[in-house]
């Protein structure tokens, strides 16, 4: 069990020795989290990363994440609790052709120089689970700036025929 998450680790050693990293980190420790969507940055993220051997690619990791995030509803701007849970398998590849070798349900992760950033792996998985546009269940949009399109008829727009001038010239001859 890791007390702190290393910045990078050797994939060969992690796979060969079947390393297991687990612990907690704050959502604020992650650099790419969308601040405009997350109300509280002191939420704890519990994680577990299990490295294992693969017959088809450089190695695999099972990533389990659990957290209770407080998101900002993009409809009502109210905050709401969002349970984030994931249990996914990542296959490490270093060539584009290796992606076809991955088993069904295994997502690719690009590796250079056989170094893996476990924090980036966790952040990628969280970003895939946090909705792009968080909506609080049952939230309604209540705004004075919205028009009620059901009650009003669309106004007919006057358009000019671009060939009207040509028609006038033709009629004047």
BELKANOR-V707508 format. One record per backbone hydrogen bond with DSSP energy under -1.0 kcal/mol. CO is the residue of the C=O (numbers start at 0). NH is the residue of the N-H. E is the energy in kcal/mol with one decimal. If there is no record, write none. Layout:
BEGIN
co=CO nh=NH e=E
co=CO nh=NH e=E
END
This chain:
BEGIN
co=8 nh=115 e=-2.4
co=9 nh=13 e=-2.4
co=10 nh=14 e=-2.6
co=11 nh=15 e=-2.7
co=12 nh=16 e=-2.5
co=13 nh=18 e=-2.3
co=18 nh=50 e=-2.7
co=20 nh=48 e=-3.3
co=22 nh=46 e=-2.6
co=24 nh=44 e=-3.4
co=25 nh=28 e=-1.8
co=26 nh=29 e=-1.3
co=32 nh=34 e=-1.1
co=33 nh=36 e=-2.0
co=33 nh=37 e=-1.1
co=36 nh=71 e=-2.6
co=40 nh=27 e=-1.4
co=42 nh=26 e=-2.4
co=44 nh=24 e=-1.8
co=45 nh=65 e=-2.3
co=46 nh=22 e=-1.9
co=47 nh=63 e=-2.7
co=48 nh=20 e=-2.7
co=49 nh=61 e=-2.7
co=51 nh=59 e=-2.6
co=58 nh=91 e=-2.8
co=59 nh=51 e=-2.7
co=60 nh=89 e=-3.0
co=61 nh=49 e=-2.5
co=62 nh=87 e=-2.5
co=63 nh=47 e=-1.8
co=64 nh=85 e=-2.3
co=65 nh=45 e=-2.8
co=66 nh=83 e=-3.1
co=68 nh=81 e=-3.1
co=69 nh=38 e=-3.2
co=70 nh=79 e=-2.1
co=72 nh=76 e=-1.7
co=77 nh=72 e=-3.4
co=79 nh=70 e=-2.4
co=81 nh=68 e=-2.7
co=83 nh=66 e=-2.2
co=85 nh=64 e=-2.2
co=87 nh=62 e=-3.2
co=88 nh=106 e=-2.4
co=89 nh=60 e=-2.1
co=90 nh=108 e=-2.0
co=91 nh=57 e=-1.6
co=92 nh=110 e=-2.5
co=94 nh=97 e=-1.6
co=95 nh=98 e=-1.2
co=97 nh=100 e=-1.1
co=98 nh=101 e=-1.2
co=102 nh=105 e=-1.8
co=106 nh=90 e=-3.3
co=108 nh=92 e=-2.3
co=111 nh=114 e=-1.8
co=113 nh=10 e=-2.7
co=115 nh=8 e=-2.0
co=116 nh=120 e=-1.8
co=117 nh=121 e=-2.2
co=118 nh=122 e=-2.5
co=119 nh=123 e=-2.6
co=120 nh=124 e=-1.9
co=121 nh=125 e=-2.3
co=122 nh=126 e=-2.6
co=123 nh=127 e=-1.6
co=125 nh=129 e=-2.4
co=133 nh=73 e=-3.1
co=135 nh=138 e=-2.4
co=146 nh=148 e=-1.1
co=160 nh=163 e=-1.8
co=162 nh=166 e=-2.1
co=163 nh=167 e=-2.1
co=164 nh=168 e=-2.1
co=165 nh=169 e=-2.3
co=166 nh=170 e=-2.2
co=167 nh=171 e=-1.9
END
